[in-house]
Amino acid sequence: MKWGGLFPGQGSQYVGMGKFLYEEFSFVKEVFEEACDTLHFNLKKLCFEGPESDLALTYNTQPAILTTSVAYAKVLENTMGFLPHMSAGHSVGEYGAIVFAKALSLSEALLAVRRRGEAMQEAVPVGTGGMMAVMGLTEDQVKQLCQLGVEKSGYGPLEPANFNSPEQIVISGHIKALEWVKDHVKAEDFSVKKMRLIPLKVSAPFHCSMMKPATQVMAQFLPSLNFESPRFPVIQNAVNAPVTHKEDLVQNLIQQIEAPVHWVKTMDVLQEQGCQRFVEVGSGKVLSGLGKKMGVKVINIQDLEGLKQFEKEWSGGSSC
């Protein structure tokens, strides 16, 4: 049985994330201590105690998600010998997948995601951009929706950013275009019975062309880090193909800042490459929820009982 390891991205954070692992495993304490030492602030306290408002800040969220995911990965490998056939991460989750693949150290990955979070926040003035989930429209209809928003509002860009499931596509761009869409577009405009538009609580318009300044920052920063070729392939968002060379890892991490996340395609590729079972390696239930919408079971672990249940299902599955 071949397993895929799925690493969650922004939106999966919550106060208390990873705490049950910290309290149970001494090597998880070392993961959080390394994060605190690398970043020179008490990330552990932020993850376990909050406040939620500080945890939601992009430059804090991304290191918190990475650290927690790496803690999960170490528990799975150290306690039951788990290694995936392949791994993938949703947006910033890609860094966790790459650390688990031993293609980058945790300390350097933490510096990278902290810089990434800062650069993404600095790329657009606060209040200028945003994101919105669209349910009930096809991919082509969502593209038409974005074009309509730009044309009618006079502001842009507005672009598809996350293809999360067949039922949900997130769009990203100028806040004025998003507001026009929210206020004026109805289901009947696209001849559908039901359509939902849900503005997201994010601090910037991720995965669209407004992120170009952040791309330029990371294009300078990432090549300075000590990447290695991964011990198992990583399916990266920018290409939706197995990546095994360190040079490709770097270039794809740079491109993914502006590029949309084609999560449906990522899951299709993992299955085409032989992965039959999946586990969410990190906090929250976002990826297991998206898997359910695609008819794919993704095991989620949020407590020690969940860890024991996963161990029963894991029987020394296929590693690289």
C-alpha positions as CSV (number, residue, x, y, z in Angstrom):
1,M,0.0,0.0,0.0
2,K,1.5,3.3,-1.1
3,W,0.8,6.4,1.1
4,G,0.8,10.1,0.3
5,G,1.7,12.6,3.0
6,L,-0.3,15.8,2.7
7,F,0.9,19.0,4.5
8,P,-1.7,21.7,5.2
9,G,-1.3,25.4,4.5
10,Q,-2.6,28.7,5.9
11,G,-6.1,28.4,7.4
12,S,-5.3,25.2,9.3
13,Q,-3.9,27.0,12.3
14,Y,-5.7,27.1,15.7
15,V,-4.7,27.9,19.2
16,G,-3.4,24.7,20.8
17,M,-2.0,23.2,17.6
18,G,0.5,20.5,18.2
19,K,0.3,20.7,22.0
20,F,-0.8,17.1,22.5
21,L,2.3,15.9,20.6
22,Y,4.6,18.3,22.6
23,E,3.3,16.9,25.9
24,E,3.7,13.3,24.8
25,F,7.0,13.1,22.9
26,S,10.4,14.6,24.0
27,F,11.7,14.9,20.4
28,V,8.7,17.2,19.6
29,K,9.9,19.5,22.4
30,E,13.1,19.8,20.5
31,V,11.3,20.7,17.3
32,F,9.5,23.6,19.0
33,E,12.7,24.7,20.8
34,E,14.6,24.8,17.5
35,A,11.8,27.0,16.1
36,C,11.9,29.4,19.0
37,D,15.7,29.6,18.8
38,T,15.7,30.1,15.1
39,L,13.1,32.8,15.0
40,H,14.1,34.5,18.3
41,F,10.6,34.5,19.7
42,N,8.3,32.2,21.6
43,L,6.5,30.4,18.8
44,K,5.6,27.6,21.2
45,K,3.6,29.9,23.4
46,L,1.9,31.4,20.4
47,C,0.9,28.0,19.0
48,F,-0.3,26.7,22.4
49,E,-1.8,29.8,24.0
50,G,-2.3,32.3,21.3
51,P,-3.8,34.9,21.1
52,E,-5.6,33.8,17.9
53,S,-5.2,37.3,16.4
54,D,-1.4,37.1,16.6
55,L,-1.4,33.5,15.3
56,A,-3.5,34.7,12.3
57,L,-0.8,37.2,11.2
58,T,0.8,35.7,8.0
59,Y,4.4,36.1,9.2
60,N,3.5,34.1,12.4
61,T,1.0,31.7,10.8
62,Q,3.4,30.2,8.3
63,P,6.2,29.3,10.7
64,A,3.6,27.9,13.1
65,I,2.1,25.7,10.5
66,L,5.6,24.5,9.3
67,T,6.8,23.7,12.9
68,T,3.6,21.8,13.8
69,S,3.7,19.8,10.6
70,V,7.3,18.9,11.1
71,A,6.4,17.8,14.6
72,Y,3.7,15.5,13.2
73,A,6.1,14.1,10.6
74,K,8.7,13.3,13.2
75,V,6.1,11.5,15.4
76,L,4.9,9.4,12.4
77,E,8.4,8.5,11.3
78,N,10.0,8.0,14.8
79,T,7.2,6.0,16.4
80,M,6.0,3.8,13.5
81,G,8.5,4.2,10.7
82,F,6.1,6.0,8.4
83,L,7.5,7.4,5.2
84,P,5.2,8.4,2.3
85,H,5.6,7.2,-1.2
86,M,5.3,10.9,-2.1
87,S,4.3,14.1,-0.4
88,A,2.6,17.3,-1.3
89,G,1.8,20.5,0.5
90,H,-1.0,23.1,0.1
91,S,0.8,26.4,-0.6
92,V,3.1,27.1,2.4
93,G,2.5,23.4,3.4
94,E,5.0,22.6,0.6
95,Y,7.8,23.6,3.0
96,G,6.8,21.0,5.5
97,A,6.7,18.3,2.8
98,I,10.2,19.4,1.7
99,V,11.6,19.3,5.3
100,F,10.1,15.8,5.8
101,A,11.8,14.8,2.5
102,K,15.1,16.0,4.0
103,A,15.6,18.4,1.2
104,L,15.9,21.4,3.6
105,S,16.6,21.7,7.3
106,L,13.9,22.9,9.6
107,S,15.9,26.0,10.7
108,E,16.4,27.2,7.1
109,A,12.8,26.4,6.2
110,L,11.6,28.5,9.2
111,L,13.7,31.4,8.0
112,A,12.3,31.0,4.5
113,V,8.6,30.9,5.5
114,R,9.1,33.8,7.9
115,R,10.6,35.8,5.1
116,R,7.9,34.6,2.7
117,G,5.2,35.6,5.1
118,E,6.7,39.1,5.6
119,A,7.2,39.5,1.8
120,M,3.6,38.5,1.0
121,Q,2.2,40.9,3.6
122,E,4.5,43.7,2.4
123,A,3.6,43.1,-1.2
124,V,0.2,44.8,-1.0
125,P,-0.9,47.7,1.3
126,V,-3.3,46.4,4.0
127,G,-6.9,46.6,2.8
128,T,-6.0,46.7,-0.9
129,G,-6.4,43.0,-1.7
130,G,-8.4,40.0,-0.5
131,M,-9.7,36.5,-1.3
132,M,-13.1,34.9,-1.7
133,A,-14.3,31.3,-1.9
134,V,-16.7,30.6,-4.8
135,M,-19.0,27.5,-4.6
136,G,-21.3,26.3,-7.4
137,L,-19.4,27.5,-10.5
138,T,-17.2,25.6,-12.9
139,E,-13.6,26.6,-13.5
140,D,-14.5,28.4,-16.8
141,Q,-17.4,30.2,-15.0
142,V,-15.0,31.3,-12.2
143,K,-12.6,32.7,-14.8
144,Q,-15.6,34.6,-16.4
145,L,-16.6,35.9,-13.0
146,C,-13.1,37.3,-12.4
147,Q,-13.1,39.0,-15.8
148,L,-16.5,40.5,-15.1
149,G,-15.3,41.8,-11.7
150,V,-12.4,43.6,-13.2
151,E,-14.3,45.0,-16.1
152,K,-17.3,46.3,-14.1
153,S,-15.4,47.5,-11.0
154,G,-12.5,49.1,-13.0
155,Y,-10.0,47.5,-10.6
156,G,-7.8,44.5,-10.9
157,P,-6.4,42.0,-11.0
158,L,-8.9,39.3,-9.9
159,E,-7.7,35.7,-10.6
160,P,-8.4,32.1,-9.6
161,A,-6.0,31.3,-6.7
162,N,-6.9,27.9,-5.2
163,F,-8.6,25.1,-7.0
164,N,-9.4,23.3,-3.7
165,S,-12.1,20.9,-4.8
166,P,-14.6,20.4,-7.7
167,E,-17.0,22.4,-5.5
168,Q,-14.7,25.2,-4.3
169,I,-12.4,27.6,-6.1
170,V,-10.9,30.6,-4.3
171,I,-10.3,33.9,-6.2
172,S,-7.8,36.5,-5.2
173,G,-7.1,40.1,-6.2
174,H,-8.1,43.7,-5.7
175,I,-10.6,44.3,-2.9
176,K,-12.7,46.6,-5.1
177,A,-13.2,43.9,-7.7
178,L,-14.0,41.4,-5.0
179,E,-16.6,43.7,-3.4
180,W,-18.2,44.3,-6.8
181,V,-18.6,40.6,-7.4
182,K,-20.0,40.0,-3.9
183,D,-22.5,42.9,-4.3
184,H,-23.7,42.4,-7.9
185,V,-23.2,38.8,-9.1
186,K,-26.1,36.3,-8.7
187,A,-26.5,32.6,-9.4
188,E,-28.8,33.3,-12.3
189,D,-26.1,35.3,-14.1
190,F,-24.4,32.0,-14.7
191,S,-27.6,29.9,-15.1
192,V,-26.9,27.9,-11.9
193,K,-29.4,27.1,-9.1
194,K,-27.1,27.9,-6.3
195,M,-23.9,29.9,-5.9
196,R,-22.1,30.9,-2.7
197,L,-19.5,33.7,-2.4
198,I,-17.7,33.8,0.9
199,P,-15.0,36.5,1.6
200,L,-12.1,35.0,3.4
201,K,-10.4,36.4,6.5
202,V,-6.9,36.8,5.1
203,S,-4.4,39.6,5.3
204,A,-3.4,39.7,1.7
205,P,-4.4,38.4,-1.8
206,F,-2.3,35.2,-2.0
207,H,-1.5,33.3,-5.2
208,C,-2.2,36.1,-7.7
209,S,-0.2,38.5,-9.7
210,M,-0.4,41.1,-6.9
211,M,2.2,38.9,-5.1
212,K,4.9,39.7,-7.7
213,P,7.0,41.8,-5.2
214,A,7.0,38.8,-2.8
215,T,8.1,36.6,-5.7
216,Q,11.1,38.9,-6.4
217,V,12.1,38.8,-2.7
218,M,12.0,35.0,-2.5
219,A,13.8,34.7,-5.8
220,Q,16.8,36.4,-4.1
221,F,16.4,34.6,-0.7
222,L,15.7,31.0,-1.5
223,P,18.8,30.2,-3.7
224,S,21.0,31.2,-0.7
225,L,19.6,28.2,1.3
226,N,21.1,24.7,1.4
227,F,18.7,22.6,-0.5
228,E,19.3,18.9,-1.2
229,S,17.5,16.5,-3.5
230,P,14.5,14.9,-1.6
231,R,14.5,11.4,-0.3
232,F,11.1,10.9,-1.8
233,P,9.3,12.9,-4.6
234,V,7.4,16.0,-3.7
235,I,4.4,17.1,-5.9
236,Q,4.8,20.8,-6.1
237,N,1.9,23.2,-6.6
238,A,3.6,25.1,-9.5
239,V,4.0,22.1,-11.7
240,N,1.8,19.3,-10.4
241,A,4.4,16.7,-11.1
242,P,6.9,14.7,-9.0
243,V,10.0,16.7,-8.2
244,T,13.2,15.0,-7.3
245,H,16.0,17.6,-8.0
246,K,16.9,20.3,-5.6
247,E,17.2,23.0,-8.3
248,D,13.6,22.4,-9.3
249,L,12.4,22.5,-5.7
250,V,13.8,26.1,-5.4
251,Q,12.4,27.4,-8.7
252,N,8.9,25.9,-8.0
253,L,8.8,27.4,-4.5
254,I,9.5,30.8,-6.1
255,Q,6.9,30.4,-8.8
256,Q,4.2,29.2,-6.4
257,I,3.9,32.5,-4.6
258,E,2.0,34.0,-7.6
259,A,0.8,30.8,-9.2
260,P,-2.6,29.2,-8.3
261,V,-2.8,26.1,-6.1
262,H,-4.3,23.3,-8.3
263,W,-5.0,21.0,-5.3
264,V,-7.4,18.9,-7.3
265,K,-4.7,18.2,-9.9
266,T,-2.2,17.5,-7.1
267,M,-4.4,14.8,-5.6
268,D,-5.0,13.4,-9.1
269,V,-1.2,13.2,-9.7
270,L,-0.6,11.5,-6.4
271,Q,-3.1,8.8,-7.2
272,E,-1.8,8.4,-10.8
273,Q,1.7,7.9,-9.2
274,G,0.3,5.0,-7.1
275,C,-0.7,6.6,-3.8
276,Q,-3.8,4.8,-2.5
277,R,-4.0,6.1,1.1
278,F,-3.4,9.6,2.5
279,V,-2.7,11.2,5.9
280,E,-2.8,14.9,6.8
281,V,0.5,15.7,8.4
282,G,-0.3,18.7,10.5
283,S,-2.9,20.7,12.3
284,G,-6.5,21.3,11.3
285,K,-8.9,19.3,9.1
286,V,-8.7,21.4,5.9
287,L,-7.1,18.8,3.6
288,S,-9.1,15.8,4.9
289,G,-12.2,18.0,4.3
290,L,-11.2,18.7,0.8
291,G,-10.4,15.0,0.2
292,K,-13.9,14.2,1.3
293,K,-15.3,16.5,-1.4
294,M,-13.2,14.7,-4.0
295,G,-14.2,11.2,-2.7
296,V,-10.7,10.6,-1.3
297,K,-10.2,9.5,2.3
298,V,-7.5,11.5,4.1
299,I,-6.8,10.4,7.6
300,N,-6.7,13.2,10.1
301,I,-4.9,13.1,13.4
302,Q,-5.8,15.7,16.1
303,D,-5.2,13.7,19.3
304,L,-3.4,10.7,20.7
305,E,-6.5,8.5,20.0
306,G,-6.3,9.6,16.3
307,L,-2.6,8.8,16.3
308,K,-3.3,5.2,17.6
309,Q,-6.0,4.8,14.9
310,F,-3.6,5.8,12.2
311,E,-1.0,3.4,13.5
312,K,-3.5,0.6,13.1
313,E,-4.0,1.5,9.4
314,W,-0.3,2.0,8.7
315,S,1.3,-1.4,8.3
316,G,4.8,-0.4,7.2
317,G,3.4,1.0,3.9
318,S,5.5,1.7,0.8
319,S,8.3,4.2,1.2
320,C,10.6,5.6,-1.4
